[in-house]
Amino acid sequence: MPGKGKPPSFTGEMLDSLKQNPGKKEETKALQKRSEPLEEIEYGSTDTSIFDVKKNQIELFGDAFIKYLEYDIKADYILFDFAANEVLAQYGYEGFSGKIKPTFDYDGQQVSAKKLRYNFNTSNGIVYEAIVQRDQLFIHGATTKFVKGANDSLQISDDVIYNRNALISTCDLEHPHWGIRASKLKLIPEQVAVLGPARMELAGIPVPLFLPFAFAPLFDFNAASSGLIFPDDPISMDPNLGLGMRGLGYYFALSDKMDLSVVGDFYSRGSWALRTTSNYYKRYKFRGNFAVGFSRQLLESQGIIGRRKQDSYSINLTHNQDGKAHPYRTIGGSLRFTVNDFDRRNTADANAQINSTISSNFSYAYKLSPKVNFSSSITHSQNTLSREIRFTLPDIQLRVSRLSPFDNPNTSGTSDKWYEKIGLEYNTRFQNSFSTVDTLLFTSKTLDLISPGITHEAGLSASYNLLKYFSFNTGVDYDEWWYFKTARREYELTQDSTGNNVELIDKLQNGFTPYRDIDFRAGVSTSLYNTITSNKGWIRGFRHTIRPSLNLTFSPATNRYERIVDSDPDPDIYDPFEYSPFSSQGSDSKLFRSAPSLDNGGLRLAYNLQNSFEAKIYSKKDSTEKKIKLLNNLNFSGDYNFNADSLNWSRINYTGSIRLFGNITTMSFSGVLDPYREVDNRRINDLVWSRKEGESAFRLPFRFEQFSLSLNTQMTLEDFRDLFRSEDKARAAKKNRNANDNANELELFTWFSKFQIRHTMRYVLRQRDGVNEGDIQTNSITLSSGRIPLSDKWGFGINNLSYDFVRKNFPIPQFSVMRDLHCWEMSFTWSPTSDIFTFSIGVKASPFSQYIKYQTGNQVFGGRSFR
């Protein structure tokens, strides 16, 4: 048993009583004759303990340990000298084979060795064949000396570790797979390491890689620290750019709240790229990052002397405010746009090659009062294929939520007067937008396209209950748009080799132009229920819910805003015609939700019919009834225009959806029905239900015009298998899978069981002049990215594996094979639809993973390698 204490001096009688037999646990107390007694120590062993009173020593055999102050020592054999306050620990002892290597723990640091001596008074020690761990590093030293730094009022110095014939590695084995062998090593923990002549070893075999000396700062690998960023692809070959190096740079740990990295790509033919990235964070306030990239590629073109210069760049910003930062103010979002296709030119990532749309939204919002909210935002959308880019900056909005100016707070809701239910809403918005192509973004031409505008929206509304079952709502909406640029459409006479040509062009015209619109509306709605029930059988009931609504709107005519295109170029050919100055503004930029429509206004009656179908199913297993959705929704909508001279009825739009196979698949459909006949692809003022001579008495009241069906399925292979099992078997299988989550199952199905399958299909059927034309517009299946554990060491990776049945291609799938080599790793990545493949083998752990690595392959950038 272990012992503890600070006993008095030994006597002869005590010495006889302390002799113990081997193989028995013992409890002893070490005593020392000295003026300054030792601090309390704990010690013990499972075999034998021998005390030498004359030498003031104790010997511990078999699983021996000593705990003194912050020191903890374990070994097969320990000799503790009380007079010198020194300990000797070693692996094995005479007549006994070794079981426990001496380990020395001090202040969270551990040293393992075959033999060690340590003096507690001087805090110095020497270790033979030691293994010292510093974060991910393991330092093997033939002879290691520890020197405790001074710490008094006269001198303060750091601890120092000296090593002779040291091996530095990230491998935790006794005989590492690799390492850097240094004849001499001086290490000041968490500060600096100085190496003498050093070479690299693989499996104990020296390789021709020498360092005459090295001076390296030490750092916590889990914390930020400045240093070089070694390239992921040290040597790459691009047929257009030449031999190059990608990813070489430097990392700046500016503080514990902000960092900065600068990385560059360089090619032998003069092309280069530079990327700067920074992350920042403030606790309980915000976090975010920004990145700026610029590249210049010099390309040769056939038939052109010299090389073309192509500059591209990208800007990315993400800022997220902490939810606890401010009760009324929020700011955050993301800004991202590229110029001249920066991402596709400078990376072979599949997502960068496939995705052609980029969008941004960065906003600031402040809650002025419970009813008043202010917001300002910057939005952006971009198509990298067409190079079209649209900005709205800023988009400022002031919204006043519904107010009840006539409400009496002293009355309850049931006794409110009719005028107390009147509500007021107001919203004003300023937008400044423009659209152009990315290469002209920062040119004077773009500034000419900027289109500012202001809109005001105000409304009065009220809702009442009528005849117990009906809801009546009414209101008036007033909208006013202020345009500072409008479109001017005119003919322009041009001359070329064929003679005079007349072209219709749009020009932007500066000037304040208001547009006003007012709508009066009234509507009524109700809900109808049709229920069929039964007390027997599997089906216990059906329920059909109908929610009809009618809305009557009136608005004055707005054609007074129309403009007329003059016919001066050639009056015999070009007649004047009217156009809207708000529908087009030269650059196809449209303010607000849409351009105002210049119709004749008038009176309209809109209708909407919503349906849902449910069933009640009885289960014999648990004697319960449950509801299931037969049809989530089936909606019909349209309107009637009282002021139109013909074609008063609008087309009828219908939509519906249903969930199938346990909510795995969503089937949605929509279509258009027309109450009028069609001749030469044009609607004529002749109702379908009006009987013509020679037609049968029975016919449909509407003409089919369009129908679309969409199927969206998302599931795992486990879900797919459970579809064909009974409910009890599926539940038991799921329980068994959860119980075996930690087991190393390598069955083929288990490899793929967690992968998600997504299938999307859309079918559209149209009718033209009585002929139906249908086609599948979308039909693709995608397997989510993941890794398949072929064995404990081998893995197979899948990324972006999908197939487009319409285009009959695979859009840039990637496959990879990985092999775990303990402290090293090997991988091979291949994209079968492109010329990209990569093979790499290198050290896993930081910081050596960046530069002790071999990588080769074909990385062709700029989208030129993709078919």
N, C-alpha and C positions, 0 to 999 in steps of 0.2 A: 504493500500500500504506500502511497506517497506520503512525504513528510513535509513539515512546515515549521518555521520558528527561528529564534536567535538564542540558543541555549548557552549556559556557562561553560567553563573549561572541562576537558576530559579528566577522568581519574582512572587508575588502574582497574578498579572494580567495574567502572562503566565500560572500559575497553573490552573486558571479558564478556560482558552482557550484550555487546553489540555484534559479536561474531555470529554470522547466520549460515545456514546450510544452503547450497545451490538449489535452484528450482522452486524456491518459496518466495512469495511476495513479502516485502518487508517495509517497515516504516522506520525511518531514522531521523535524527536531528543532528545537524552538523554544528560543532561548537568551535570557537576560535578564541585564543588568548590574544587580545589586542585591546588597545585603549579605545578605538573607535569600532563598535560592533557593526557587522554587516547589516544591510537592509534585509528584510524578510525574504527568504527564498523558498521555492517549492521544488522538490526533486523526488525521484523514485525510479524503480526498475521492476521488471517482472522476473528477473533471474537472481542475481546476487548483488549485495552491497558490502563493501569492505572499507573500514575506516582505519586510517593511520594517524594516531594521535600525535606522534612525534613530528610527523611532517605536516600535520594539519591538512590532510587530504582525504577525499572520499572517492572510491571507485564504484561506478554503477555499471552492471552488466545486463544486457538483454532489454530491448525496448526502453532504454534509459532516457530520462528527460530532466531538464532543469529550466525553471522559470524564475528570472531575476530581473526586477525593474521592468523595462519594456522588451527584454530579450527572452526568446524562447528557443531552446536548443534540444534536438532529438537525435539519437544515434544508437548504434549497437553497444558502443562502449563510450563512457564519459568519465574523465578524471577531473575533479574540481579541487584546485589548490586554494585553501582559505587564506593562507599567508600572503600569497601573491595576487589573490583575487583573480585567478586565471583558470580557464577551462580548456581541456583537450578532448575533442570528440573525433571518433574515427569509425570507419566501416569495417565491421568484424573485429575479432580479437583472438588471441592465441587459443587454439583448440576448438574454436567455434566459427562456423561459417557466417558470413555477413547477411543480414536481412534488411537493415534500414541504413540508408546513406545518411550521413550527418546533414541536418538541415538547420539553418540559422535564420530566424525571423527577427527583424528589427524594424519597428515603425512601418509595418506593412510591406517591407521588402524581404524577399526570401533568397537565401543562397543555399545551393546543394553542392556537396563535395564528397570526396573520399576521406579527407582528413582536414581538420581545422583547429587552430589555436586562437583564443581571443582573451584579451586582458580587459576586465571591466573597469579598472582604474584609469587606464590610458585610452580606452575605447579603440585600441588598435588590434589588428588581427592578421593572420596569414592563413590562406586556404590553399589546399593542394587539389588539383583537378576539380575546380569549382565550376558551378553553373549558376550564373546570376541572371535573373529575369528582370528586364526593364520594359514594361508594357509588352509590345509584341516581340521584342528582341530578347534573344538568349545568348549570353556571353560565356563561352567555355574558355577557362584559363588554366594552363598547366600549373602556374603559381600565381595566387592572387593575394594582394596585401591591401588591408583596409587601414586608413589613417583618419582618425577622428579630427575634425577641425576644431581649432581653439574657439572658445566662446566665453570671454570674460570682459571685464571693464577695460582691459588694455589692448586686447586683440580679438578680432572676429575673423575666422577663416572657414572655408567650406570643407566638407568631407571629400576625401580623394580615394579613388580605387585604382591600384596599379595592377596590371596584368602582364604576364610574360607568356609568349606563344599563345595568344588568345584567338578564338574563333568566334566571329559575330554572325549570327544566323537568326532566321525567323522560324526555324524548325525546332519543335519541342522534343525531338528524340535525343537519346543519349549520344548517338552517333549521327549527327545531322546529315541530311541529304545534300546540303550545300552550305557555304559560309564564306566569309572573308577572313583569311588568316593574317593576323598582324603579329610581328615579332615583339612589339611593345605597344601597350595601350595604357593611356592615362585618362581616367574618366572622372569628371566632377558631376555628380548626379544633377539632372535637370538643367545643366548649363552647357557643358562643352565636352567633347571627346577628341583626343589627339592620338593619332595612330602613327606608328613607325612604318617601315617597309611592309606592304601588304599585298596579298595576291588572293585570287578567288579560287575556291575548291568546289568541285562537284563530286559527291560521293567519296570524299577523301582524296580525290585526284586533283592536283594543281592544274590550272588552266593558264594559258599565256596572257593573263590580264593582271598587270602590276600597277601599284600605286607607290611612289617613293615615300609619300607621307600624305596625311589627310587631317584636316582641321574642320570639324563639323559641330555645329550647335546641336544640342540635344533638346528635345521637346516632348510634350505629352502628345502622343499620336491621336488621342481622342479630342484634343483641343486644337484650336486654330494656331498656325504658326507660319510665318513667311518662309518662302523657299521656292526653288525652281519647280516648274511644271514640265516634266519630260513628255515628249510626244507619244501619243497612243500609236501612231504609225510612223516610226522613225524614218523609214525610207519608203516612198511611194512613187509610182510611175504613172503619169497621165499622158496619153498619146498627144494631147493638145497643149498641155502645160509643161511637160517635161518631167525631169527627176525632181522630187520635192520632199520636204519634211513638213508634217502637219502636227499642230498641237504643241509647239514649243513656246513656253512662256514663263511667267513668274506670278506667284501668289503672294499678295500682301495682306497680312492679318493686321488691319488698321487698328482694331480694338476688339473687345469681346462682343461688340454689338454691330460691327461692320467689317466687311472684307472687300477685297478687290482682286480680280485676276485678269491678266492681260496675256492673250494667247495669239500666236501668229502662225500662218502657213507661208512657206516660201518655196518657189519653184525655179528651176534652172533657166527657164526662158523668160524670166522677168516678172511673172505673175506673182501676186502676193495677196494675203488677206490678214486682217487684224480684228480680233473679237475681244471686247471688254465686258466683264460681268461683275456685278457687285450685289451682295446680299446685306440687308440691314434689318435690325430688330430692336425694339424697345419694349420691355415687359409692360403688359397691361395697356400699351398704347397702340402699337402698330408693328407690322412686319411686311417686308416686300423685297423686290429685287429689280434691277434694271440691267439691260444688256444692249450694247451698241456694236454693230459689225460693219466692216467695210472691206470690199475686195476689189482688186483691179486685175483683170485678166487680159493678157495680150495674146490674141488669136490670129492665126494665119488663115486667109481666105483664098480660095482658088480663083485665079485670074486677077488678083489684086497684089500689087507690090507693097511690101511692108506688112505690118500687123495691125489689126483692129484693137482699139482699146475699149474695153467694156467695164464700166464702174457700176457697182451695185452695193447697196447697204441695207441694213435693217435696224429698227429701233423697237425695243421691247421694254415695257414697264408694267410691273404688277405691285399694287399697294393694297393691303388689307388692314382695316382698322379693327382693333380689338373691341369686342362687344361691350367691355366695361370702361372704355376710354371716355365716352361722353354720353349723357342721357338723351340729348336732343340733336347732336350733330354726327353725321357719318360721312366719311370720305373713303373712296377706294374704287377699285376696278382694275382693268388692264388696258394697256395701249400697245398695239403691235401692228406694224406695217413694214413692208419691204419695197424696195425700188429695184427694178431690173432683175427680179427673180433671184434675190440673194440666196434664199434657202436651197433652192433646187440647184443652183450653181456651185454651192460650197459644201454640200453634204449628200451622202448616198443613203440617208435614212429613208425607209419606205414611206413613212407618213409625210415627209417633206415632198416626196415625189408625187404622191397620190393627191393630197389635199391641195385644192386650187383656190379655196376661199379663205380669207382672213378677215376677222372682225375685231373691233375694239369698243369698249364702253367704260368710260371713267366718269364718275359722278360725285357730286357734292350735294348733300341734303341737310337742311336745317328746319327743325320743327319750331316755327315762330310761336304757335299757340296750339291748343288741342284741335283747332279747326283750320289753321292756316299752315301750309307747308311750302317751303321754298326749295328748289332744286336746280342744279346746273350740271350739265354733262357734256362730254365730248364723245361722239360716236363716229365710227369709221367702218367701211366695208370695202373689200378689195377682191378682185379676181386676178390671180397671178397669170392665168392663161391669156385672157383678153387684155390684161394690163389696165383695166378700168378700176378707178378708185374714187370713192365718194366720202367726203368729210362733212360733218355737221359740227361746227364749233364757233360759238357755244350753242347749246340748247338750254335756254333759261326758262323756267316755268314757275309760276306762282298759282297754287291751287287752294281754293277755299272749299272745304267740305260742306256737306249739306247743312244749311242753317234753317231754323224755324223762327222767322221774325215775329210771327203772330202767336207763338206758343205761350200758353199760360201755365207757369210751373205749379200753380196751386190746384190744377185740375188733373184728374187721372186720364189715362188714354181712352177709356170707354166713354167718357163724358166730354171729350174734346169737341169744340165747335168745328164746322167744316173749314173755316178759314185758318184754324190753328194747325191744320195738317199740311198747309202750304209750305214747301221747302224751296230754298234758294241755293244755287250753286254757281260758282264763277271760276274761270280758269283763263289765265293769260300766258302767252308763250312767245318767246323771241327765238328765232332760228336764223343761223347764218350758215348756208350750205353751198357746196360746189362739187362738181364731178369733173374728172379729167383722166388722163392716163398717167401712170406713175413717173414716166420719164419727163413729163412737163410739170411735175408737182411744184417745183420751186422756180417757176418762170413767171414773167410778167403776164403771159397769156392766161395763166391760172387765176391771177388776181382779178382779171377782167370778168371772169366767170362767177365770182362770188355773188350770191343772191341772198340778201337779208330780207327778213319779213317778220311781221308780228300778227298774232291772231288773238281774238277775244272770244270767249265762249261763256254765255250766261244762260241760265235756265230756271224757270219756275215749274214746279211739279207738285202733284198731290195724289194721294191714293185713298180710295174709300171702298167700303163693303156695300154691295147692293143685293137686296133680296136674299141675304144670308149665304148664298152659294156663289155669288159672283164678286169679282174684284174689278173695280173701275179705277183707271189712272188717267190723268190728263196733265197737260203742261204746254209750255211754250218755250222754244229754244231760239236764241238769237246768236248768230255767229257773224264776226266781222274779221276780214283778212286785210292786212296792210302790206302791199307789195311795193318795194322800192326799185324793182327791175321787172319788166314784163317783156313778152315776146312781140316782135314786130315782124310780120311775114310780108314779103314783097317779092316781086319778080325782078330778076337781074339779067340784063342782056349781055352776053359774052360772045366773043369771036374766036374761032379756031380755024383749022385748015378746011373744015367742012362748011364753014360759013357762020352765020349768026345762030346762036343758041339762046334759049330763054330758060333760066333756072329759077326755081322757087326756093328761096333761102329764108332762114330765121335769124334775126338779129336781136340782141339784147338792147333794150331801151331804158335809160335811167329816168326816174321820176316816180313820184308818189301816186299809187293807184289803189284806192280802197275797193273792197268787195263786201257786200252785205247780204245776209240771207236770214230769213226768219221762218220758222216752222211752228204750226199749231197741231197738236196731236191729242188724241183721245183713244183709249183702248179698253177692252173688257176681256176678262179671261176667267176660266173656271176649270174644275177637275171632275171627271166622270170615271166611275169605277164599275166594272162588270166582273162579277165573281161567280164561279161555279164550284161548289164543294161536294165532297163525298166522304162517307164514313167507312168505306171499304175499299180494298184494293191498294195497289202500289201508288197510284196517282190519287191524291186526296183533294186536289183542287187546281183551278186556273184563275188567274187574275189579269185583266186587261185594264190598263190605266190610260185615259185619254185626257190631254190637257190642251183644249183649243183656245185660241186667242184671236181677236180682231183688233186692228189698229187703224184708225182713220187719221190721215195727215193732210195738211194744207199748207202750201207755200206759194208766195207770189212768183210771177214769172221773172227770170233772171237774164233773159236774152238781151236786155238793154246794155249788157257789158260786151256784146260782140263787136268785133272790128271787121272791116271789109278790106279785102285785098284788091288793089286797083288793077285794071286790065290794060294799062298804057302800052306795054310792049307790042301787043298785037290784038286790037279789039275784035278782029274777026275770029280769032281762035280762042283767046283767053278771056273768059267771062269773069266778072267780079264774083267773089264768094266770101262767106262769113267764116270767121275763125275765132277761137278763144285766145286772148292774150295770156291766159294763165295755164293753158294746157301744155305748152312747150316754151322753153326759155333758151333756145339755142344750144345749150349743153345738156339737154334732157334732164336738168335738175328740177325737181318738183318739191316745193315747200310743203311742210305740214303732212297730214295724213294722205292727202291727195289734192289734185288740182280741182277747183270748183267746176262743177258741170253746168254748162249754160243751156239748160232745158227750159221748157215753157212753164215749169212749176205746175200748180193746180192741185186738184184733190185726188188722193190715192187711198185705196183701202187694201191694207196688207193683212194676210191671214197666215197662221202658223198652227200646225197640228202635230203634237208630240204624243208618241205612243210607247208603251213598254209592256212586256209580257212576262209573267212569272208563273211558276208551277210549285205546288207543294207535294213533296215526295215523302212516303212513309218508309222507314227502315225497320225491318223485323229484328235486326241484331240488337239494337238498343231501344226499340219501341219508341222512337222519336220521329218527329216530322221536321223536315228542313226545307227551306225555300231555295229554288234555283232560278236563275235568269234564263229564260228562253230567248229573249231578244232584249238587249240592253236599251235600245232606242230605235225608233223609226219615225222620222220627222219629215213633214211636207211643208213647203212655204212658197209663197208667191204674192202677187198683188194685182189690183185692177186700177187703171188710170182713167178717171172720169173725163179728163180734158183732151185725151188723145183722139184724133179724128179716125183712127183705125188701130187695129192690133191693141185693143185696150187691155186684154189679159196678158200678163207676163208669162214667161216660161215657169214651170213648176219644178222646183229643186227638191230632191229627197235624199236623205242620208240615213244610215243605220249601222249598227255594230253589234257583235255578239262575241262572247268568250267561249273557246272550245278547249276540250281535252284538259280539264282542270286548270283553266286560265293560262295554259301554256301558249295557246294561239289566239290572236285577236283577228277576227274577220270583220272588215268594215267595207261598206259599199255606199255608193252615191250615184246619182244620175239626174237626167233632165228629161222632163216630159213637156210637150208643146201642145196647147189646145188648138193650134192653127195648122192648116195644111202647108205643104212646101212644094214649090215649083221652081226648078232650076236653082236649087240650093238657096232659095229666098222664101221667107214667110209671106203668105198672102192672107188677106183679111177674109178668111173662110174657115169657120170652125169645123173641127174634125167630126163633131157629133151631129152636125147638120146633115141630114140625109139627102143624097143626090139620087137622081134617077138611075135606076139599074143597080143600086147598092142594096145589100141585104139590110134587114131591119136591125140585126145585132152587130154591133161593132164597138170597139173601145172608144171612150170619149176623148182620149189623148193620143198624140203621135209620139212614138218612141224616138228620142234623139240621141241620148248618150247614156252609157252605163259603165261604171268602173268598179272593180273588185280588188281589194288589197288583203293580203294575208301576211301577218307578221308573227313569227314564231321564235321564241327564245327559251332554251332549256339546256340542261346538262344531260349527259348520257345516262346518268342515274335516273333522271326524270323520265327519259324515253323508255327505259327498261321497266319502270314502275307502272307505265301506262298499261302494260300487258299482264300485270299481276293483280290479284285480288287485293282489296283494301287491307286485309289482315296480313297477307304476305308482304305487301309493300311496307307496312308499318314494322313488321319483324325484320325485314331486310335493312331498313333504315337504322333500327336499333342496333343490329349486328354491325353495321358499318361504323356507327359511332363508337361501339366498343372496341373496334379494331383499328381506330384512327392511328394509333402509335405503332401498329404492326407493320413489318416490312413486306407488304403484299406486292408481288411482282406479276400478278396475272395480267393478261393483255387488257381486259376490260378495266381493271383498276387503274392502269396507266392513264386511260382517257376519261375516267368517270367524272372528273371535276371539270373537264373542258366544256365550255358553253358553245352551243350551236345556235346560230341566228340565220333564219331564212326569211327573205323578203320577196314578195311577188306582187305585181300590180298588172291587172288586165283591163284594157279599155275597149269598149265596143261602141261604135258610132254608126249612125245611119245617114246616108247622103242619097237623096232622090230615091228613097225606097230600098236602097242597097245597104246591107249591114257590112261594116268593115271593122274587124277586131284584130288586136295585136297585143302581145305581152310586152309592156314597156320596161318592166323591171323584173328580174328573176335571178337572185344570187343567194349563195349560201356561204357562211363564214364560220370558221372555227377559231375561237378565241385563242390568244397567245398563251403559251404555257410551257412547262418543262415536264418531260416524261422520265421518271427514274428507271432506267433500264437495269441498273444494279446499284450497289452501294457506291460505286465509283464512277459509273458511266451514266450519262444523261443525254436526252435528245430533246432539242428545243424547237418549237414551232412559233412562227410570228407572221401575222398578216396572211394566213392561209384562207383564201376565199376563191370562189369560182363564179364568174358571171355567165349565166346560161344564154343571155341575149347576145353579148359580144363574143362569147365562147373563148374566154381567156382567163388567166390567173393574174390579177393585178399585183405584181411584185411580191410574191411570197418569199419567205426566208426560212431556211432550215439550219440547224446548228447541232453539232455533236460536241459534248463536253466530257472531259476525263479529269477526275480529281486525283492528283499526284501527291497527296498529303500536303506538303508545304508549297507545291507548285500546282499549276492547273494548265490544261491544254484544251483548245477549242478550235473548231473549224466551222465557219459560217458560209452559206452558199445561197444565192438567189438564182433560181433556174431560169427566170425570164429576163435576166440581165447578165452583164459580164462581171458581176461583183462576187468575189469570194475572198475569204480571209482565213489564214491559219496563224495561230499564235500559241506560244508556250512561254510561261514565265512564273515568277514568284507571286504568291497570292497576297501576302500581307504587306501593308505599308511599312516604310516608305519605299521599299525596293520594287514594288509591283509596277512602278512607272518606268523604270529603266533597266531592270534585270529581266528582260523579256525579248523574245524573238518573234517578229511578226512579218508576215509576207502575204501577198495576194494581189488582187486587182481591184483597186478602188478608183473607178472612173467617175468624175463628178460633172456637174453642170447638166444632168439629165441626158447626156449624150449616149449613155450606155444602156438606156432603157428602151425596149422595143415597144 
